[in-house]
């Protein structure tokens, strides 16, 4: 049975666009991190390709083979290499690697596994490794009611808050943690006003 994301990514168009997420791009441009980067739930590869163009060694994964196919096509068009696995997180080969940075950009997982995923991502980071998160906040549901194209899970348990981030990443120095209102322009499913949580943390 085809999963939700295969169905969404099967269309020819890049449903979230081919440009990197603005928060992610701004960080990479400003701080120029080096080494290995982990990108969970990477979808069609827009952030992976940008990271590779900035000289990072990219390791991405998703549950969607259609997402990977489009990511590989985008990487080829940009003459970069992206290591991309498809499957469940805890079964992936990339678990044997250590990372200098991890970025979870709209990586929303079901409530029964999200804390486990966050804990594992934290474990995969080297000491002083960095984590970046941008995801919809629990207050985003108000924007969804007004504009269905704003995107994001409909389940409150899958959305973020400052408190849930602190709880899931207790051993990180908080460099930035805030809830902000932004204007999304990322393809047809991330369009319009949104409430998001942004987090940058350094592993102790």
C-alpha positions in Angstrom: 0.0 0.0 0.0 1.4 3.4 -1.0 2.1 5.7 1.9 0.9 9.3 2.2 4.2 10.8 1.3 4.7 8.6 -1.8 1.3 9.8 -3.0 2.2 13.5 -2.4 5.7 13.4 -3.9 4.7 11.3 -7.0 3.6 14.4 -8.9 6.2 16.0 -11.2 6.3 19.3 -9.4 8.3 19.7 -6.2 5.5 20.2 -3.8 7.6 22.2 -1.3 9.7 23.9 -3.9 13.4 23.4 -4.7 14.7 26.3 -2.7 16.0 25.6 0.9 14.0 26.5 4.0 14.8 30.2 4.8 15.8 29.5 8.5 18.0 26.6 7.4 19.6 28.7 4.6 20.2 31.7 6.8 22.1 29.5 9.4 24.3 27.8 6.8 25.1 31.1 5.0 25.9 32.9 8.3 27.9 30.3 10.2 29.2 28.0 7.5 29.2 24.8 9.4 31.5 22.0 8.3 31.5 18.2 8.4 28.6 15.7 8.4 24.9 16.9 8.5 21.9 14.7 9.2 18.6 15.6 7.6 15.6 13.5 8.9 12.3 13.5 6.9 14.1 15.2 4.0 11.4 14.7 1.4 12.3 16.0 -2.0 15.8 17.1 -1.1 15.7 20.9 -1.2 17.6 21.3 2.0 20.0 18.4 1.4 21.0 19.8 -2.0 21.6 23.2 -0.5 23.7 21.8 2.3 25.8 19.8 -0.2 26.3 22.9 -2.3 27.7 24.5 0.9 30.3 21.8 1.2 28.7 19.6 3.9 28.6 15.8 3.8 24.9 15.1 3.6 23.1 12.1 5.1 19.3 12.3 4.6 16.4 9.9 5.1 12.7 9.6 4.6 10.0 6.9 4.4 9.2 7.9 0.8 11.0 6.4 -2.2 9.2 9.0 -4.4 10.8 11.7 -2.2 14.2 10.1 -2.6 13.8 9.8 -6.4 13.1 13.6 -6.7 15.9 14.4 -4.3 18.4 12.4 -6.4 17.2 14.2 -9.5 17.6 17.6 -7.9 21.1 16.6 -6.6 22.1 15.5 -10.1 20.8 18.8 -11.6 23.0 20.7 -9.1 26.1 18.4 -9.5 26.2 17.5 -5.8 26.3 14.2 -3.9 23.6 13.4 -1.3 23.5 10.2 0.7 19.8 9.3 1.0 18.2 6.3 2.7 14.6 5.2 2.6 13.2 3.4 5.6 12.4 3.5 9.3 14.9 5.6 11.3 16.1 2.9 13.6 16.9 0.5 10.7 19.1 2.8 8.7 22.8 2.4 8.0 23.5 6.1 8.8 23.0 5.2 12.5 26.6 4.1 12.5 27.8 7.6 11.7 28.3 10.7 14.0 27.3 14.1 12.9 28.4 17.7 13.4 25.0 19.1 12.8 21.4 17.9 12.4 18.5 19.8 11.0 14.9 18.8 11.5 12.9 21.1 9.1 9.2 20.4 9.4 10.1 16.9 10.6 6.9 16.1 12.4 6.5 12.5 13.7 3.7 10.8 15.4 3.4 11.4 19.1 4.3 7.9 20.1 7.8 8.1 18.5 8.7 11.8 18.3 10.6 11.9 21.6 12.5 8.6 20.7 13.5 10.1 17.4 14.7 13.3 19.0 16.7 11.4 21.6 18.3 9.3 18.9 19.2 12.3 16.8 20.8 13.9 19.9 22.8 10.7 20.5 24.1 10.8 16.9 25.6 14.3 17.3 29.2 14.7 18.3 30.0 16.6 21.5 29.4 20.3 20.7 27.3 19.2 17.7 24.5 21.5 16.7 20.8 20.9 16.1 18.5 23.1 14.1 14.7 22.7 14.3 11.9 24.6 12.5 8.5 23.1 12.8 4.9 24.1 13.3 3.9 25.1 16.9 0.9 24.0 18.7 -0.6 27.5 18.2 -0.4 27.0 14.4 -3.8 25.2 14.4 -5.4 28.7 14.4 -3.7 29.5 11.1 -4.7 26.1 9.6 -8.4 26.9 10.3 -8.1 30.1 8.2 -5.8 28.7 5.5 -5.6 24.9 4.8 -2.5 25.5 2.6 -0.6 26.8 5.6 0.4 23.1 6.1 1.3 21.0 9.1 -0.2 18.0 10.9 -3.7 18.3 12.1 -2.9 16.4 15.3 -1.9 18.7 18.2 0.4 16.0 19.6 2.6 16.2 16.5 3.2 19.9 16.8 5.9 21.6 18.8 6.1 23.9 21.8 9.0 25.6 23.6 8.3 23.2 26.5 8.4 20.0 24.4 11.7 21.1 22.8 13.3 21.7 26.2 12.0 18.3 27.4 13.3 16.4 24.4 16.8 18.1 24.3 17.7 18.5 28.0 21.5 18.2 27.4 21.8 21.1 24.9 22.8 24.6 25.4 20.0 26.8 24.0 21.4 29.2 21.5 18.0 30.1 20.1 14.5 28.9 21.1 11.4 30.9 20.2 7.9 30.8 18.8 7.5 33.1 15.8 4.9 34.0 13.2 6.3 33.8 9.7 5.0 34.0 6.1 5.7 30.6 4.4 6.4 30.4 0.6 7.4 26.8 0.2 5.4 25.3 -2.6 1.6 24.7 -2.6 1.5 23.0 0.9 3.5 25.5 2.9 1.9 28.8 1.9 0.8 31.7 4.0 1.0 32.8 7.7 2.3 30.2 10.1 3.3 29.9 13.8 6.6 28.0 14.2 9.1 26.9 16.8 12.7 27.7 15.9 15.5 26.0 17.9 19.3 26.1 17.7 21.1 24.0 20.3 24.6 22.9 21.1 25.2 19.5 22.6 26.9 19.6 26.0 
